[in-house]
Amino acid sequence: MSVVWAATSPESGRFHSVERRSEVQDLADRFNDLRSRGQGYVEIGSPDRDFPVLTIAFRDDHAVVHLMSDTGWMSLLAGDGTVPSGVEVEVPVMDDLAAFTGDFVVDVDRAWNLVHDFMRTPAADPVGEWREV
């Protein structure tokens, strides 16, 4: 199965915005490489359509997941209780750190599982509670 993605470069630590089309395993390898370095940002889409696009921004065990649609709306995945509601966590979004409250922070393994589900059926919204921003 092919997927289109762009991600943080493990070498530079900077977001490399040029999209790649590859097999899912290549994306998984990049994610695992970034995970071993402690943080990263990945945008994932389908080779057959421009939207939806799913992003995962993570640092250590915390992740924030965005979903962008072709109608111009963007949603954040609701937090899973990994971080209390009033506590902020910083994750890399492209090349900058962005702060999100626990309302939008999930465990990085849960986020990666959601990415896998999304790659199997990119036409459908990933399972989870989404909050429009």
C-alpha positions in Angstrom: 0.0 0.0 0.0 1.3 3.5 -0.9 1.1 6.6 1.2 2.1 10.2 0.7 4.0 11.8 3.5 6.4 14.5 4.6 8.3 14.5 7.9 11.0 15.9 10.1 14.4 15.0 8.9 16.3 12.8 11.4 19.6 14.3 10.3 18.7 18.0 10.6 15.8 17.9 13.0 14.0 20.3 10.6 10.7 19.6 8.8 11.3 18.5 5.2 8.1 19.6 3.4 8.7 17.8 0.2 6.2 15.0 0.0 7.3 11.5 -0.6 5.2 8.6 -2.1 6.3 5.3 -0.6 5.2 2.1 0.9 3.8 2.3 4.4 6.9 0.6 5.8 9.1 3.5 4.7 6.9 5.9 6.7 7.0 3.5 9.7 10.7 3.4 9.5 10.9 7.2 9.5 8.5 7.4 12.4 10.5 4.9 14.4 13.7 6.8 13.7 12.2 10.0 14.9 10.7 8.3 17.9 14.2 7.0 18.9 15.4 10.6 18.7 12.5 11.7 21.0 10.4 14.0 18.7 9.1 14.6 15.2 6.3 15.9 13.0 4.7 13.9 10.2 2.0 14.7 7.6 0.2 11.8 6.0 -2.1 11.7 3.0 -3.4 9.4 0.2 -1.7 9.2 -3.2 -5.2 9.3 -4.7 -6.5 12.6 -3.3 -5.3 15.7 -1.6 -7.5 15.4 1.5 -7.9 14.4 4.2 -4.5 14.9 5.7 -3.5 13.6 9.1 -0.6 15.1 11.1 1.1 13.7 14.1 3.4 15.9 16.2 5.1 14.2 19.1 7.7 14.6 21.8 8.7 11.7 24.0 5.4 9.8 24.8 3.0 12.7 24.0 1.4 13.4 20.7 -1.1 15.8 19.1 -3.0 14.7 16.0 -4.6 17.1 13.5 -7.0 16.2 10.7 -7.4 18.6 7.8 -10.3 18.3 5.3 -10.9 19.5 1.8 -13.6 21.8 3.1 -11.0 23.9 4.9 -11.7 22.7 8.4 -9.1 21.4 10.8 -9.8 19.3 13.8 -7.7 18.1 16.8 -8.1 14.7 18.3 -9.4 14.9 21.9 -6.9 14.0 24.6 -7.0 10.6 26.2 -6.2 11.6 29.7 -2.4 11.0 29.3 -1.9 14.6 30.4 -4.3 16.5 32.7 -6.5 19.1 31.1 -4.8 22.1 32.5 -1.3 21.0 31.8 0.5 22.1 28.7 2.8 19.9 26.5 5.1 21.2 23.8 5.4 19.2 20.5 7.1 20.2 17.3 4.7 21.4 14.6 6.8 21.7 11.4 9.9 23.5 12.8 8.5 25.2 15.9 7.4 24.0 19.3 3.7 24.5 19.9 2.0 24.2 23.3 -1.2 22.1 23.7 -3.2 21.4 26.8 -3.9 17.9 27.9 -7.3 18.3 26.2 -5.5 17.5 23.0 -2.6 15.3 24.0 -2.7 11.5 23.5 -0.2 8.7 24.1 2.2 8.5 21.1 1.4 4.8 20.6 -2.3 5.5 20.4 -1.6 8.3 17.9 0.5 5.9 15.7 -2.2 3.3 15.8 -4.6 6.0 14.5 -2.2 6.7 11.7 -2.2 3.0 10.7 -6.0 3.0 10.7 -6.0 6.2 8.6 -3.5 4.7 6.0 -5.8 1.7 5.5 -8.9 3.8 4.9 -7.9 7.5 4.2 -11.3 8.3 2.8 -12.9 7.9 6.2 -12.4 10.1 9.2 -10.1 8.3 11.7 -11.9 6.9 14.8 -11.8 9.2 17.7 -13.4 12.3 19.2 -12.5 15.3 17.0 -12.8 19.0 18.0 -12.9 21.6 15.2 -10.4 24.4 15.6 
